[in-house]
Amino acid sequence: MFWFYAALTILAIVSITVSHSGRVRTAGCMLLAALLGWGLLQRLLGPPTQVQQLGQSVSPGVEVATIAVDTVDATDLVLSGGGAPFELRGRIINKSRDVRLDSVTLKLERRDCHPGALQPDGCDVIFQDQHWLSLTVPAGESREFASSIWAHSPVPRARGTIKDQISLAAATGMPSR
């Protein structure tokens, strides 16, 4: 059935663009409008399409789970470099007994602490980002990682002491079988 509608659409477009007759062009426009109306009607009256939610698996046989952040530890986290790129290193520990860890999202913040800082704590934020990291960590195990992070805008040079704050924002995985 698809090929029939595709052929009619091509016929309508060709009749509109190639023909020198006003009647043929009008008939092509009417045919194109009828096909468009028929398609919209079928779309509105047809079964609802399933919208994929964030974190939902594309395949119905694969189950993706959001893991509680307190069952995952991120240790020895070090952010180095100036943004072209930064390098993030550390260790991810999966404390869960029944979920395999597949990805983590880390919240990064680099602060420049100097006497002329505008913030009350004496440190200006010079870089903030959330970095998604794909890594597989079986239940009860840990993995070291190293990842490059490119800043989306220029990062100003630090005037004083750099302080990095890195925390775990989210984690996803699959139940172990």
Summary of the structure (lengths in Angstrom):
residues: 177
radius of gyration: 27.7
end to end distance: 43.5
largest distance: 79.6
contacts: 449
relative contact order: 0.19
helix: 25%
strand: 41%
